Structures are given as structure tokens and as C-alpha cells.
Amino acid sequence: MSILSVDSISKLIKERRLALGLTQSDTAAMCNVGLRFFSELENGKNSLQIGKVLHCMEMLGINLHAVYRENDTEKNNDA
């Protein structure tokens, strides 16, 4: 999956939480963040702390990989 916006991260996190059968409250507690932060994360707030976002992704079992666009074969395979 290509991450091109805050919204795509938010969607990914929400989909993963739902797949795990967790509530926002349970997930916030698991990630050691406040419920408000987690809600804002799932709603695509642009000004969240990147460290906390990455921590939540880690706790949900989501790996984030970066590649240079000229090396992005996933994008080329989607065409």
C-alpha cells in the first residue's frame, strides 16, 4: 500500500484496529496514548506527533517502509 497522505495512514490504522476487534479506547490504552489522540489519529489530524503515530503503528503490528520513487516497483506493478 502506498502512503501518500495523512488520510491513508488514518485509514490503515482504523482498518487494522477493526480487524483486531479493538475499540478506540482499548487501542489507545494499549498504545499508551489518550483516547483523544487516537481518535484524532483515525480522523486524519495533520498536526499529530510523528513519534506517537509511529508508536501506535508499531503497537498495531503495522510496519512502515520507505523507498525512493524511482525504486517503487509496487507503484509500477499497479499500472
QUIGINOR-V469261 format. One line per field, one symbol per residue. phi: phi as a letter, one per 30 degrees, with the letter a starting at -180 (. if undefined). psi: psi as a letter, one per 20 degrees, with the letter a starting at -180 (. if undefined). Layout:
phi: ???
psi: ???
//
This chain:
phi: .dccaddddeddddddedddicdddddedddhbdededddddciddcdddddddddddddicccccbdedcddeddddd
psi: ppoirhhhggggggggghhikqrgggggghilrqhgggghghjkphkqphghghgggghikpqpqpqqhijnhgghhi.
//
